[in-house]
Amino acid sequence: MGGVNFPDPAVIKTGDGWHLFSTNAVIDGKWVHIQRAFTPDWKNFQFKKGVDALPVLPKWADPLPRVWAPDVVRLDDGSFIMYYTVAYRARPNPHCLSYATSKNINDPFVDNSDKPWICPLEAGGAIDIAGFTDEKNGHKRWVVYKIDGNAIGHGGACGNTIAPIVPTPILLQQVAQDGHTLIGNPTEILTNIASDGPYVEAPALTYLGGKYVLFFSSQCYMGPKYDIQYAVADKITGPYKRSGRLLGTGDLGLSGPGGLDVAINGDHAVFHAHTKKIRPSYAVTLSMKNGVVRVAAA
């Protein structure tokens, strides 16, 4: 999807193909909260220009659109739930997590909430939520997300490279079969270390090669050091062992790739990279052998 600004992409496979969603953008002078695209065959991608998957924000959300990093999951009854990040009207610097639902994936999603769903304001808020269905263990449902500590950082690249560095942990939270009722407390499965720069972010879970694989990005999203890394575990709750970089600047001829998302328990993935003015999305397939994830261009 080169030439189209489609950052922080998400992908879900349905019977007719793969549906893609992305962070907000201005299209023909109008804000689109959640963008859409579709491919029937993982080769020909159709950008749904100007179509908003979430046309109306809840009243508690900031009216200035800052709607980021959606993810869509199919529920047991055949309906769909969209997780997303949005600025909070009461305190617009930290972001919060919410969800919207739709009976049909092609219809608009609706968020009827009267308050944020997950919003740890004192820790910096939360962003970059993604869903996962553990088909190997009773189809339990989970979400992963980032505590946005750099939103309350002390300055520097992406707000968090001047000491003391604020933690930006990735949390794992079990949810009920409705996709949103929280079960127990979240578990920290990864956090930022010195080599990550200001943070880790954009988590996505999949089951690949007999392992739970957590993809994430590190370094500041605005620069060429931004990358995609991954960590591997035998159990969904961890411990997750870092396995190094999957994609970085120069790989596949791209600059600053990040924000990877995987079709649940599949091998099809999307991510964005930088050009001079926009962040287009790219599609790849993944494989894993001997604990190492490999990338093949679509």
Long-range contacts (C-beta under 8 A, 24 or more apart in sequence): 1-37, 1-45, 1-47, 1-280, 1-281, 1-282, 1-283, 2-280, 2-282, 3-278, 3-280, 4-37, 4-47, 4-278, 4-280, 4-281, 5-277, 5-278, 5-279, 5-280, 6-35, 6-37, 6-47, 6-272, 6-279, 6-280, 6-281, 7-259, 7-272, 7-279, 7-281, 8-68, 8-69, 8-70, 8-128, 8-202, 8-259, 8-272, 9-37, 9-259, 9-261, 9-270, 9-271, 9-272, 9-281, 10-69, 10-70, 10-71, 10-72, 10-130, 10-261, 10-270, 11-261, 11-262, 11-263, 11-268, 11-269, 11-270, 11-283, 12-72, 12-73, 12-74, 12-80, 12-105, 12-263, 12-264, 13-263, 13-264, 13-266, 13-268, 14-74, 14-105, 16-40, 17-41, 17-42, 18-42, 18-263, 18-268, 19-72, 19-105, 20-45, 20-270, 20-281, 21-53, 21-70, 21-71, 21-72, 21-82, 22-70, 22-272, 22-281, 23-67, 23-68, 23-69, 23-70, 24-65, 24-66, 24-67, 24-68, 31-65, 33-57, 33-65, 33-67, 34-67, 34-70, 34-82, 34-84, 34-109, 37-281, 39-283, 42-268, 42-283, 42-285, 42-298, 43-298, 45-283, 52-108, 53-82, 53-108, 53-109, 54-82, 54-84, 54-100, 54-108, 54-109, 54-111, 55-108, 56-108, 56-110, 56-111, 57-86, 57-111, 58-86, 58-98, 58-111, 58-112, 58-113, 58-114, 59-89, 59-114, 60-88, 60-89, 60-90, 60-113, 60-114, 60-115, 60-116, 61-86, 61-87, 61-88, 61-89, 61-98, 62-86, 62-87, 62-88, 62-89, 62-92, 63-89, 64-92, 66-92, 66-95, 68-95, 68-127, 68-128, 69-127, 69-128, 69-129, 69-202, 69-259, 71-129, 71-130, 71-131, 71-204, 71-261, 72-105, 72-131, 73-131, 73-133, 73-141, 73-179, 73-264, 74-105, 75-177, 75-178, 75-179, 76-139, 76-177, 78-103, 79-103, 80-104, 80-105, 80-109, 81-131, 81-178, 81-179, 81-180, 82-109, 83-129, 83-130, 83-131, 83-143, 84-129, 85-126, 85-127, 85-128, 85-129, 88-116, 88-119, 88-121, 88-125, 91-121, 93-125, 93-151, 94-119, 94-121, 94-124, 94-125, 94-148, 94-151, 94-152, 95-125, 95-126, 95-127, 95-148, 95-151, 96-121, 96-125, 96-126, 97-126, 97-127, 97-129, 97-145, 99-179, 99-180, 117-180, 118-145, 118-173, 118-182, 120-147, 123-147, 123-148, 123-149, 123-152, 124-148, 124-149, 124-150, 124-151, 124-152, 124-153, 124-166, 124-168, 125-151, 127-201, 128-201, 128-202, 128-203, 130-203, 130-204, 130-205, 130-261, 131-179, 131-264, 132-205, 132-206, 132-236, 132-264, 133-264, 133-265, 134-207, 134-236, 135-207, 135-265, 136-207, 137-236, 139-177, 140-174, 141-174, 141-175, 141-176, 141-177, 141-179, 142-172, 142-173, 142-174, 142-175, 142-205, 142-236, 143-172, 143-173, 143-175, 144-170, 144-171, 144-172, 144-173, 144-189, 144-203, 144-204, 144-205, 144-214, 145-170, 145-171, 145-173, 145-203, 146-170, 146-171, 146-199, 146-200, 146-201, 146-202, 146-203, 147-171, 149-192, 149-199, 150-198, 150-199, 153-198, 156-198, 157-197, 157-198, 157-219, 157-220, 157-223, 158-197, 158-198, 158-199, 158-220, 158-221, 158-222, 159-198, 160-198, 160-199, 161-197, 161-198, 161-220, 165-192, 165-194, 165-198, 167-191, 167-192, 168-192, 168-198, 168-199, 168-200, 168-201, 169-200, 170-200, 170-203, 170-214, 170-216, 172-205, 172-236, 172-237, 172-238, 187-237, 187-238, 189-214, 189-233, 189-237, 189-238, 189-239, 189-240, 190-214, 190-216, 190-231, 190-240, 190-242, 192-218, 197-225, 200-229, 202-258, 202-259, 202-260, 204-260, 204-261, 204-262, 205-236, 205-262, 206-262, 206-264, 206-265, 206-266, 206-286, 207-265, 208-262, 208-267, 208-286, 208-287, 208-288, 208-293, 209-287, 209-288, 209-289, 209-291, 209-293, 211-288, 211-291, 212-236, 212-240, 213-288, 213-293, 214-240, 215-246, 215-260, 215-261, 215-262, 215-269, 217-258, 217-259, 217-260, 221-256, 221-258, 221-259, 223-256, 224-249, 224-255, 224-256, 224-274, 225-249, 225-256, 226-256, 226-257, 226-258, 226-274, 227-256, 227-257, 227-258, 228-257, 228-258, 228-259, 228-260, 228-271, 230-293, 232-291, 243-291, 243-292, 243-293, 246-293, 246-295, 247-271, 247-295, 251-295, 252-282, 252-284, 252-295, 252-297, 254-282, 257-282, 262-286
